[in-house]
Amino acid sequence: MSKQIVVPVDSSEQSQQALTYAVEEYPEAKLTLVHAYGLSAHAGRGAVVQPTSDAIDAAEEQAEELVADAREVAVDAGHDGPIETVAETGDPETVITDQAADADAVYIGSHGRDGTARVLLGSVAEKVVRRAPVPVTVVK
């Protein structure tokens, strides 16, 4: 039975390192490359402004390009199995853990923050480690 590995991707070097490591460990596994992005409303002067359709289209296009680029990175790193790409709006840790429900593992990059920076900024990787229903490997 083939393994299924979820790899969250963004434009960071740590994300690419996690992807490359996952490919090295599981060159024939089914990879699910996941990118979650937000489309938040902005408030100011008593008004809430929803994203325009152009902004939504641009965010979707950027997310699709990002997962397509990640697919190329996986293939260039020697991946020889199926690759699924998921670009979805939503809270990153929720989207990632939802995708992990049917997977065997998650490989995620970490920006390596510690101490106060992690407490103030939060850490998607840390939240995924706590919430994922499968083992999580954090690559930094």
CNS distance restraints for C-alpha pairs under 8 A (distance, minus, plus):
assign (resid   2 and name CA) (resid  28 and name CA) 7.62 0.50 0.50
assign (resid   2 and name CA) (resid  29 and name CA) 5.72 0.50 0.50
assign (resid   2 and name CA) (resid  30 and name CA) 7.08 0.50 0.50
assign (resid   3 and name CA) (resid  26 and name CA) 7.68 0.50 0.50
assign (resid   3 and name CA) (resid  29 and name CA) 4.87 0.50 0.50
assign (resid   3 and name CA) (resid  30 and name CA) 6.20 0.50 0.50
assign (resid   3 and name CA) (resid 103 and name CA) 7.54 0.50 0.50
assign (resid   3 and name CA) (resid 104 and name CA) 6.13 0.50 0.50
assign (resid   4 and name CA) (resid  29 and name CA) 5.60 0.50 0.50
assign (resid   4 and name CA) (resid  30 and name CA) 4.65 0.50 0.50
assign (resid   4 and name CA) (resid  31 and name CA) 5.94 0.50 0.50
assign (resid   4 and name CA) (resid  32 and name CA) 7.37 0.50 0.50
assign (resid   4 and name CA) (resid 102 and name CA) 7.83 0.50 0.50
assign (resid   4 and name CA) (resid 103 and name CA) 4.92 0.50 0.50
assign (resid   4 and name CA) (resid 104 and name CA) 5.36 0.50 0.50
assign (resid   4 and name CA) (resid 105 and name CA) 7.01 0.50 0.50
assign (resid   5 and name CA) (resid  22 and name CA) 7.61 0.50 0.50
assign (resid   5 and name CA) (resid  29 and name CA) 6.74 0.50 0.50
assign (resid   5 and name CA) (resid  30 and name CA) 6.19 0.50 0.50
assign (resid   5 and name CA) (resid  31 and name CA) 5.00 0.50 0.50
assign (resid   5 and name CA) (resid  32 and name CA) 6.15 0.50 0.50
assign (resid   5 and name CA) (resid 100 and name CA) 8.00 0.50 0.50
assign (resid   5 and name CA) (resid 103 and name CA) 5.79 0.50 0.50
assign (resid   5 and name CA) (resid 104 and name CA) 5.91 0.50 0.50
assign (resid   5 and name CA) (resid 105 and name CA) 5.15 0.50 0.50
assign (resid   5 and name CA) (resid 106 and name CA) 5.71 0.50 0.50
assign (resid   5 and name CA) (resid 107 and name CA) 7.23 0.50 0.50
assign (resid   6 and name CA) (resid  31 and name CA) 5.91 0.50 0.50
assign (resid   6 and name CA) (resid  32 and name CA) 4.69 0.50 0.50
assign (resid   6 and name CA) (resid  33 and name CA) 6.07 0.50 0.50
assign (resid   6 and name CA) (resid  34 and name CA) 7.11 0.50 0.50
assign (resid   6 and name CA) (resid  96 and name CA) 7.83 0.50 0.50
assign (resid   6 and name CA) (resid  99 and name CA) 7.10 0.50 0.50
assign (resid   6 and name CA) (resid 100 and name CA) 6.18 0.50 0.50
assign (resid   6 and name CA) (resid 103 and name CA) 6.61 0.50 0.50
assign (resid   6 and name CA) (resid 105 and name CA) 6.36 0.50 0.50
assign (resid   6 and name CA) (resid 106 and name CA) 4.69 0.50 0.50
assign (resid   6 and name CA) (resid 107 and name CA) 6.37 0.50 0.50
assign (resid   7 and name CA) (resid  18 and name CA) 7.29 0.50 0.50
assign (resid   7 and name CA) (resid  19 and name CA) 6.22 0.50 0.50
assign (resid   7 and name CA) (resid  22 and name CA) 7.71 0.50 0.50
assign (resid   7 and name CA) (resid  31 and name CA) 7.08 0.50 0.50
assign (resid   7 and name CA) (resid  32 and name CA) 6.11 0.50 0.50
assign (resid   7 and name CA) (resid  33 and name CA) 4.98 0.50 0.50
assign (resid   7 and name CA) (resid  34 and name CA) 6.13 0.50 0.50
assign (resid   7 and name CA) (resid 106 and name CA) 5.83 0.50 0.50
assign (resid   7 and name CA) (resid 107 and name CA) 5.12 0.50 0.50
assign (resid   7 and name CA) (resid 108 and name CA) 5.86 0.50 0.50
assign (resid   8 and name CA) (resid  15 and name CA) 7.14 0.50 0.50
assign (resid   8 and name CA) (resid  33 and name CA) 5.72 0.50 0.50
assign (resid   8 and name CA) (resid  34 and name CA) 4.52 0.50 0.50
assign (resid   8 and name CA) (resid  35 and name CA) 5.78 0.50 0.50
assign (resid   8 and name CA) (resid  96 and name CA) 6.71 0.50 0.50
assign (resid   8 and name CA) (resid 106 and name CA) 7.98 0.50 0.50
assign (resid   8 and name CA) (resid 107 and name CA) 7.35 0.50 0.50
assign (resid   8 and name CA) (resid 108 and name CA) 5.89 0.50 0.50
assign (resid   8 and name CA) (resid 109 and name CA) 7.80 0.50 0.50
assign (resid   9 and name CA) (resid  15 and name CA) 5.35 0.50 0.50
assign (resid   9 and name CA) (resid  16 and name CA) 7.26 0.50 0.50
assign (resid   9 and name CA) (resid  19 and name CA) 7.76 0.50 0.50
assign (resid   9 and name CA) (resid  33 and name CA) 6.39 0.50 0.50
assign (resid   9 and name CA) (resid  34 and name CA) 5.79 0.50 0.50
assign (resid   9 and name CA) (resid  35 and name CA) 5.35 0.50 0.50
assign (resid   9 and name CA) (resid  66 and name CA) 7.66 0.50 0.50
assign (resid   9 and name CA) (resid  67 and name CA) 6.98 0.50 0.50
assign (resid   9 and name CA) (resid  70 and name CA) 7.03 0.50 0.50
assign (resid   9 and name CA) (resid 108 and name CA) 7.90 0.50 0.50
assign (resid  10 and name CA) (resid  15 and name CA) 6.03 0.50 0.50
assign (resid  10 and name CA) (resid  35 and name CA) 6.36 0.50 0.50
assign (resid  10 and name CA) (resid  66 and name CA) 6.80 0.50 0.50
assign (resid  11 and name CA) (resid  15 and name CA) 6.98 0.50 0.50
assign (resid  11 and name CA) (resid  16 and name CA) 7.84 0.50 0.50
assign (resid  11 and name CA) (resid  66 and name CA) 7.13 0.50 0.50
assign (resid  12 and name CA) (resid  16 and name CA) 6.70 0.50 0.50
assign (resid  13 and name CA) (resid  17 and name CA) 6.20 0.50 0.50
assign (resid  14 and name CA) (resid  18 and name CA) 6.19 0.50 0.50
assign (resid  14 and name CA) (resid 109 and name CA) 4.67 0.50 0.50
assign (resid  14 and name CA) (resid 110 and name CA) 6.01 0.50 0.50
assign (resid  14 and name CA) (resid 111 and name CA) 6.43 0.50 0.50
assign (resid  14 and name CA) (resid 139 and name CA) 6.90 0.50 0.50
assign (resid  14 and name CA) (resid 140 and name CA) 5.82 0.50 0.50
assign (resid  15 and name CA) (resid  19 and name CA) 6.26 0.50 0.50
assign (resid  15 and name CA) (resid 108 and name CA) 6.59 0.50 0.50
assign (resid  15 and name CA) (resid 109 and name CA) 4.57 0.50 0.50
assign (resid  15 and name CA) (resid 110 and name CA) 7.46 0.50 0.50
assign (resid  16 and name CA) (resid  20 and name CA) 6.09 0.50 0.50
assign (resid  16 and name CA) (resid  70 and name CA) 7.54 0.50 0.50
assign (resid  16 and name CA) (resid  73 and name CA) 7.62 0.50 0.50
assign (resid  16 and name CA) (resid 109 and name CA) 7.63 0.50 0.50
assign (resid  17 and name CA) (resid  21 and name CA) 6.06 0.50 0.50
assign (resid  17 and name CA) (resid 109 and name CA) 6.90 0.50 0.50
assign (resid  17 and name CA) (resid 139 and name CA) 6.93 0.50 0.50
assign (resid  17 and name CA) (resid 140 and name CA) 7.61 0.50 0.50
assign (resid  18 and name CA) (resid  22 and name CA) 6.11 0.50 0.50
assign (resid  18 and name CA) (resid 107 and name CA) 5.83 0.50 0.50
assign (resid  18 and name CA) (resid 108 and name CA) 5.53 0.50 0.50
assign (resid  18 and name CA) (resid 109 and name CA) 5.11 0.50 0.50
assign (resid  18 and name CA) (resid 138 and name CA) 7.48 0.50 0.50
assign (resid  18 and name CA) (resid 139 and name CA) 5.33 0.50 0.50
assign (resid  18 and name CA) (resid 140 and name CA) 7.71 0.50 0.50
assign (resid  19 and name CA) (resid  23 and name CA) 6.25 0.50 0.50
assign (resid  19 and name CA) (resid  70 and name CA) 7.90 0.50 0.50
assign (resid  19 and name CA) (resid  73 and name CA) 7.89 0.50 0.50
assign (resid  19 and name CA) (resid  74 and name CA) 6.74 0.50 0.50
assign (resid  19 and name CA) (resid 107 and name CA) 7.11 0.50 0.50
assign (resid  19 and name CA) (resid 108 and name CA) 7.72 0.50 0.50
assign (resid  20 and name CA) (resid  24 and name CA) 6.22 0.50 0.50
assign (resid  20 and name CA) (resid  73 and name CA) 7.57 0.50 0.50
assign (resid  20 and name CA) (resid  74 and name CA) 6.55 0.50 0.50
assign (resid  20 and name CA) (resid  77 and name CA) 6.23 0.50 0.50
assign (resid  21 and name CA) (resid  25 and name CA) 6.19 0.50 0.50
assign (resid  22 and name CA) (resid  26 and name CA) 5.89 0.50 0.50
assign (resid  22 and name CA) (resid  27 and name CA) 7.67 0.50 0.50
assign (resid  22 and name CA) (resid 107 and name CA) 6.29 0.50 0.50
assign (resid  23 and name CA) (resid  27 and name CA) 4.75 0.50 0.50
assign (resid  23 and name CA) (resid  28 and name CA) 7.88 0.50 0.50
assign (resid  23 and name CA) (resid  74 and name CA) 6.52 0.50 0.50
assign (resid  23 and name CA) (resid  77 and name CA) 6.77 0.50 0.50
assign (resid  23 and name CA) (resid  78 and name CA) 6.99 0.50 0.50
assign (resid  23 and name CA) (resid  79 and name CA) 5.63 0.50 0.50
assign (resid  24 and name CA) (resid  77 and name CA) 7.67 0.50 0.50
assign (resid  24 and name CA) (resid  78 and name CA) 7.76 0.50 0.50
assign (resid  24 and name CA) (resid  79 and name CA) 7.91 0.50 0.50
assign (resid  26 and name CA) (resid  79 and name CA) 7.96 0.50 0.50
assign (resid  27 and name CA) (resid  78 and name CA) 6.66 0.50 0.50
assign (resid  27 and name CA) (resid  79 and name CA) 4.71 0.50 0.50
assign (resid  27 and name CA) (resid  80 and name CA) 5.81 0.50 0.50
assign (resid  27 and name CA) (resid  81 and name CA) 6.74 0.50 0.50
assign (resid  28 and name CA) (resid  79 and name CA) 6.21 0.50 0.50
assign (resid  28 and name CA) (resid  80 and name CA) 5.01 0.50 0.50
assign (resid  28 and name CA) (resid  81 and name CA) 4.20 0.50 0.50
assign (resid  28 and name CA) (resid  82 and name CA) 7.53 0.50 0.50
assign (resid  29 and name CA) (resid  80 and name CA) 7.88 0.50 0.50
assign (resid  29 and name CA) (resid  81 and name CA) 5.45 0.50 0.50
assign (resid  29 and name CA) (resid  82 and name CA) 7.02 0.50 0.50
assign (resid  30 and name CA) (resid  81 and name CA) 5.64 0.50 0.50
assign (resid  30 and name CA) (resid  82 and name CA) 4.84 0.50 0.50
assign (resid  30 and name CA) (resid  83 and name CA) 5.74 0.50 0.50
assign (resid  30 and name CA) (resid  84 and name CA) 7.54 0.50 0.50
assign (resid  31 and name CA) (resid  81 and name CA) 7.46 0.50 0.50
assign (resid  31 and name CA) (resid  82 and name CA) 6.38 0.50 0.50
assign (resid  31 and name CA) (resid  83 and name CA) 4.76 0.50 0.50
assign (resid  31 and name CA) (resid  84 and name CA) 6.12 0.50 0.50
assign (resid  32 and name CA) (resid  83 and name CA) 5.93 0.50 0.50
assign (resid  32 and name CA) (resid  84 and name CA) 4.71 0.50 0.50
assign (resid  32 and name CA) (resid  85 and name CA) 5.73 0.50 0.50
assign (resid  32 and name CA) (resid  86 and name CA) 7.12 0.50 0.50
assign (resid  32 and name CA) (resid  99 and name CA) 7.99 0.50 0.50
assign (resid  33 and name CA) (resid  67 and name CA) 6.46 0.50 0.50
assign (resid  33 and name CA) (resid  70 and name CA) 7.29 0.50 0.50
assign (resid  33 and name CA) (resid  71 and name CA) 7.49 0.50 0.50
assign (resid  33 and name CA) (resid  83 and name CA) 7.34 0.50 0.50
assign (resid  33 and name CA) (resid  84 and name CA) 6.19 0.50 0.50
assign (resid  33 and name CA) (resid  85 and name CA) 4.80 0.50 0.50
assign (resid  33 and name CA) (resid  86 and name CA) 6.05 0.50 0.50
assign (resid  34 and name CA) (resid  67 and name CA) 7.06 0.50 0.50
assign (resid  34 and name CA) (resid  85 and name CA) 6.11 0.50 0.50
assign (resid  34 and name CA) (resid  86 and name CA) 4.75 0.50 0.50
assign (resid  34 and name CA) (resid  87 and name CA) 5.98 0.50 0.50
assign (resid  34 and name CA) (resid  88 and name CA) 7.83 0.50 0.50
assign (resid  34 and name CA) (resid  96 and name CA) 6.79 0.50 0.50
assign (resid  34 and name CA) (resid  99 and name CA) 7.86 0.50 0.50
assign (resid  35 and name CA) (resid  63 and name CA) 6.64 0.50 0.50
assign (resid  35 and name CA) (resid  66 and name CA) 7.72 0.50 0.50
assign (resid  35 and name CA) (resid  67 and name CA) 6.73 0.50 0.50
assign (resid  35 and name CA) (resid  86 and name CA) 6.25 0.50 0.50
assign (resid  35 and name CA) (resid  87 and name CA) 4.85 0.50 0.50
assign (resid  35 and name CA) (resid  88 and name CA) 6.42 0.50 0.50
assign (resid  35 and name CA) (resid  92 and name CA) 7.60 0.50 0.50
assign (resid  36 and name CA) (resid  63 and name CA) 7.84 0.50 0.50
assign (resid  36 and name CA) (resid  87 and name CA) 5.91 0.50 0.50
assign (resid  36 and name CA) (resid  88 and name CA) 4.99 0.50 0.50
assign (resid  36 and name CA) (resid  89 and name CA) 5.40 0.50 0.50
assign (resid  36 and name CA) (resid  90 and name CA) 5.84 0.50 0.50
assign (resid  36 and name CA) (resid  91 and name CA) 6.70 0.50 0.50
assign (resid  36 and name CA) (resid  92 and name CA) 5.02 0.50 0.50
assign (resid  36 and name CA) (resid  95 and name CA) 6.36 0.50 0.50
assign (resid  36 and name CA) (resid  96 and name CA) 7.68 0.50 0.50
assign (resid  37 and name CA) (resid  59 and name CA) 7.65 0.50 0.50
assign (resid  37 and name CA) (resid  63 and name CA) 7.29 0.50 0.50
assign (resid  37 and name CA) (resid  87 and name CA) 7.64 0.50 0.50
assign (resid  37 and name CA) (resid  88 and name CA) 6.38 0.50 0.50
assign (resid  37 and name CA) (resid  89 and name CA) 4.81 0.50 0.50
assign (resid  37 and name CA) (resid  90 and name CA) 5.87 0.50 0.50
assign (resid  37 and name CA) (resid  91 and name CA) 7.22 0.50 0.50
assign (resid  37 and name CA) (resid  92 and name CA) 6.96 0.50 0.50
assign (resid  38 and name CA) (resid  89 and name CA) 5.44 0.50 0.50
assign (resid  38 and name CA) (resid  90 and name CA) 5.53 0.50 0.50
assign (resid  38 and name CA) (resid  91 and name CA) 6.89 0.50 0.50
assign (resid  39 and name CA) (resid  51 and name CA) 6.70 0.50 0.50
assign (resid  39 and name CA) (resid  56 and name CA) 7.01 0.50 0.50
assign (resid  39 and name CA) (resid  59 and name CA) 7.85 0.50 0.50
assign (resid  39 and name CA) (resid  89 and name CA) 6.93 0.50 0.50
assign (resid  39 and name CA) (resid  90 and name CA) 7.86 0.50 0.50
assign (resid  40 and name CA) (resid  50 and name CA) 7.17 0.50 0.50
assign (resid  40 and name CA) (resid  51 and name CA) 6.93 0.50 0.50
assign (resid  41 and name CA) (resid  48 and name CA) 6.39 0.50 0.50
assign (resid  41 and name CA) (resid  49 and name CA) 5.46 0.50 0.50
assign (resid  41 and name CA) (resid  50 and name CA) 4.53 0.50 0.50
assign (resid  41 and name CA) (resid  51 and name CA) 6.03 0.50 0.50
assign (resid  42 and name CA) (resid  48 and name CA) 5.59 0.50 0.50
assign (resid  42 and name CA) (resid  49 and name CA) 5.13 0.50 0.50
assign (resid  42 and name CA) (resid  50 and name CA) 6.61 0.50 0.50
assign (resid  42 and name CA) (resid  51 and name CA) 7.96 0.50 0.50
assign (resid  43 and name CA) (resid  47 and name CA) 5.51 0.50 0.50
assign (resid  43 and name CA) (resid  48 and name CA) 4.30 0.50 0.50
assign (resid  43 and name CA) (resid  49 and name CA) 6.11 0.50 0.50
assign (resid  44 and name CA) (resid  48 and name CA) 6.59 0.50 0.50
assign (resid  51 and name CA) (resid  55 and name CA) 5.90 0.50 0.50
assign (resid  51 and name CA) (resid  56 and name CA) 6.44 0.50 0.50
assign (resid  52 and name CA) (resid  56 and name CA) 6.26 0.50 0.50
assign (resid  53 and name CA) (resid  57 and name CA) 6.02 0.50 0.50
assign (resid  54 and name CA) (resid  58 and name CA) 6.05 0.50 0.50
assign (resid  55 and name CA) (resid  59 and name CA) 6.13 0.50 0.50
assign (resid  56 and name CA) (resid  60 and name CA) 6.17 0.50 0.50
assign (resid  57 and name CA) (resid  61 and name CA) 6.07 0.50 0.50
assign (resid  58 and name CA) (resid  62 and name CA) 6.07 0.50 0.50
assign (resid  59 and name CA) (resid  63 and name CA) 6.13 0.50 0.50
assign (resid  60 and name CA) (resid  64 and name CA) 6.14 0.50 0.50
assign (resid  60 and name CA) (resid  87 and name CA) 7.54 0.50 0.50
assign (resid  61 and name CA) (resid  65 and name CA) 6.16 0.50 0.50
assign (resid  62 and name CA) (resid  66 and name CA) 6.14 0.50 0.50
assign (resid  63 and name CA) (resid  67 and name CA) 6.41 0.50 0.50
assign (resid  63 and name CA) (resid  87 and name CA) 5.72 0.50 0.50
assign (resid  63 and name CA) (resid  88 and name CA) 7.97 0.50 0.50
assign (resid  64 and name CA) (resid  68 and name CA) 6.11 0.50 0.50
assign (resid  64 and name CA) (resid  87 and name CA) 6.02 0.50 0.50
assign (resid  65 and name CA) (resid  69 and name CA) 6.03 0.50 0.50
assign (resid  66 and name CA) (resid  70 and name CA) 6.24 0.50 0.50
assign (resid  67 and name CA) (resid  71 and name CA) 6.17 0.50 0.50
assign (resid  67 and name CA) (resid  85 and name CA) 5.98 0.50 0.50
assign (resid  67 and name CA) (resid  86 and name CA) 7.19 0.50 0.50
assign (resid  67 and name CA) (resid  87 and name CA) 6.95 0.50 0.50
assign (resid  68 and name CA) (resid  72 and name CA) 6.52 0.50 0.50
assign (resid  68 and name CA) (resid  85 and name CA) 7.41 0.50 0.50
assign (resid  69 and name CA) (resid  73 and name CA) 6.36 0.50 0.50
assign (resid  70 and name CA) (resid  74 and name CA) 6.25 0.50 0.50
assign (resid  71 and name CA) (resid  75 and name CA) 6.30 0.50 0.50
assign (resid  71 and name CA) (resid  83 and name CA) 7.09 0.50 0.50
assign (resid  71 and name CA) (resid  85 and name CA) 7.63 0.50 0.50
assign (resid  72 and name CA) (resid  76 and name CA) 5.96 0.50 0.50
assign (resid  73 and name CA) (resid  77 and name CA) 6.03 0.50 0.50
assign (resid  74 and name CA) (resid  78 and name CA) 6.54 0.50 0.50
assign (resid  74 and name CA) (resid  79 and name CA) 5.48 0.50 0.50
assign (resid  75 and name CA) (resid  79 and name CA) 4.83 0.50 0.50
assign (resid  75 and name CA) (resid  80 and name CA) 7.03 0.50 0.50
assign (resid  88 and name CA) (resid  95 and name CA) 7.36 0.50 0.50
assign (resid  90 and name CA) (resid  94 and name CA) 7.30 0.50 0.50
assign (resid  90 and name CA) (resid  95 and name CA) 6.35 0.50 0.50
assign (resid  91 and name CA) (resid  95 and name CA) 6.16 0.50 0.50
assign (resid  92 and name CA) (resid  96 and name CA) 6.00 0.50 0.50
assign (resid  92 and name CA) (resid 124 and name CA) 6.86 0.50 0.50
assign (resid  93 and name CA) (resid  97 and name CA) 5.95 0.50 0.50
assign (resid  93 and name CA) (resid 124 and name CA) 5.81 0.50 0.50
assign (resid  93 and name CA) (resid 125 and name CA) 7.76 0.50 0.50
assign (resid  93 and name CA) (resid 127 and name CA) 6.31 0.50 0.50
assign (resid  93 and name CA) (resid 128 and name CA) 5.49 0.50 0.50
assign (resid  94 and name CA) (resid  98 and name CA) 5.97 0.50 0.50
assign (resid  95 and name CA) (resid  99 and name CA) 6.27 0.50 0.50
assign (resid  96 and name CA) (resid 100 and name CA) 6.20 0.50 0.50
assign (resid  96 and name CA) (resid 128 and name CA) 7.24 0.50 0.50
assign (resid  97 and name CA) (resid 101 and name CA) 6.44 0.50 0.50
assign (resid  97 and name CA) (resid 128 and name CA) 6.43 0.50 0.50
assign (resid  97 and name CA) (resid 131 and name CA) 6.66 0.50 0.50
assign (resid  97 and name CA) (resid 132 and name CA) 5.02 0.50 0.50
assign (resid  97 and name CA) (resid 133 and name CA) 7.23 0.50 0.50
assign (resid  99 and name CA) (resid 103 and name CA) 7.34 0.50 0.50
assign (resid 100 and name CA) (resid 104 and name CA) 7.52 0.50 0.50
assign (resid 100 and name CA) (resid 105 and name CA) 7.09 0.50 0.50
assign (resid 100 and name CA) (resid 106 and name CA) 6.77 0.50 0.50
assign (resid 100 and name CA) (resid 132 and name CA) 6.61 0.50 0.50
assign (resid 100 and name CA) (resid 133 and name CA) 6.85 0.50 0.50
assign (resid 100 and name CA) (resid 134 and name CA) 6.87 0.50 0.50
assign (resid 101 and name CA) (resid 132 and name CA) 7.61 0.50 0.50
assign (resid 101 and name CA) (resid 133 and name CA) 6.18 0.50 0.50
assign (resid 101 and name CA) (resid 134 and name CA) 7.47 0.50 0.50
assign (resid 103 and name CA) (resid 134 and name CA) 7.13 0.50 0.50
assign (resid 104 and name CA) (resid 134 and name CA) 6.06 0.50 0.50
assign (resid 104 and name CA) (resid 135 and name CA) 7.26 0.50 0.50
assign (resid 105 and name CA) (resid 134 and name CA) 5.34 0.50 0.50
assign (resid 105 and name CA) (resid 135 and name CA) 5.03 0.50 0.50
assign (resid 105 and name CA) (resid 136 and name CA) 5.76 0.50 0.50
assign (resid 105 and name CA) (resid 137 and name CA) 7.63 0.50 0.50
assign (resid 106 and name CA) (resid 134 and name CA) 7.10 0.50 0.50
assign (resid 106 and name CA) (resid 135 and name CA) 6.43 0.50 0.50
assign (resid 106 and name CA) (resid 136 and name CA) 4.65 0.50 0.50
assign (resid 106 and name CA) (resid 137 and name CA) 6.16 0.50 0.50
assign (resid 107 and name CA) (resid 136 and name CA) 5.86 0.50 0.50
assign (resid 107 and name CA) (resid 137 and name CA) 4.78 0.50 0.50
assign (resid 107 and name CA) (resid 138 and name CA) 6.02 0.50 0.50
assign (resid 107 and name CA) (resid 139 and name CA) 7.16 0.50 0.50
assign (resid 108 and name CA) (resid 125 and name CA) 6.46 0.50 0.50
assign (resid 108 and name CA) (resid 136 and name CA) 7.31 0.50 0.50
assign (resid 108 and name CA) (resid 137 and name CA) 6.28 0.50 0.50
assign (resid 108 and name CA) (resid 138 and name CA) 5.05 0.50 0.50
assign (resid 108 and name CA) (resid 139 and name CA) 6.04 0.50 0.50
assign (resid 109 and name CA) (resid 125 and name CA) 7.05 0.50 0.50
assign (resid 109 and name CA) (resid 138 and name CA) 5.68 0.50 0.50
assign (resid 109 and name CA) (resid 139 and name CA) 4.72 0.50 0.50
assign (resid 109 and name CA) (resid 140 and name CA) 5.71 0.50 0.50
assign (resid 110 and name CA) (resid 123 and name CA) 7.97 0.50 0.50
assign (resid 110 and name CA) (resid 125 and name CA) 6.02 0.50 0.50
assign (resid 110 and name CA) (resid 138 and name CA) 6.34 0.50 0.50
assign (resid 110 and name CA) (resid 139 and name CA) 5.97 0.50 0.50
assign (resid 110 and name CA) (resid 140 and name CA) 5.00 0.50 0.50
assign (resid 111 and name CA) (resid 140 and name CA) 6.41 0.50 0.50
assign (resid 112 and name CA) (resid 140 and name CA) 6.01 0.50 0.50
assign (resid 113 and name CA) (resid 117 and name CA) 5.96 0.50 0.50
assign (resid 113 and name CA) (resid 118 and name CA) 5.42 0.50 0.50
assign (resid 114 and name CA) (resid 118 and name CA) 5.07 0.50 0.50
assign (resid 114 and name CA) (resid 119 and name CA) 7.86 0.50 0.50
assign (resid 115 and name CA) (resid 119 and name CA) 6.49 0.50 0.50
assign (resid 116 and name CA) (resid 120 and name CA) 5.99 0.50 0.50
assign (resid 117 and name CA) (resid 121 and name CA) 5.74 0.50 0.50
assign (resid 117 and name CA) (resid 122 and name CA) 7.72 0.50 0.50
assign (resid 118 and name CA) (resid 122 and name CA) 5.09 0.50 0.50
assign (resid 118 and name CA) (resid 123 and name CA) 6.13 0.50 0.50
assign (resid 123 and name CA) (resid 127 and name CA) 6.31 0.50 0.50
assign (resid 124 and name CA) (resid 128 and name CA) 6.10 0.50 0.50
assign (resid 125 and name CA) (resid 129 and name CA) 6.16 0.50 0.50
assign (resid 125 and name CA) (resid 138 and name CA) 7.05 0.50 0.50
assign (resid 126 and name CA) (resid 130 and name CA) 6.42 0.50 0.50
assign (resid 127 and name CA) (resid 131 and name CA) 6.12 0.50 0.50
assign (resid 128 and name CA) (resid 132 and name CA) 5.36 0.50 0.50
assign (resid 128 and name CA) (resid 136 and name CA) 7.69 0.50 0.50
assign (resid 129 and name CA) (resid 135 and name CA) 7.79 0.50 0.50
assign (resid 129 and name CA) (resid 136 and name CA) 5.82 0.50 0.50
assign (resid 132 and name CA) (resid 136 and name CA) 7.32 0.50 0.50
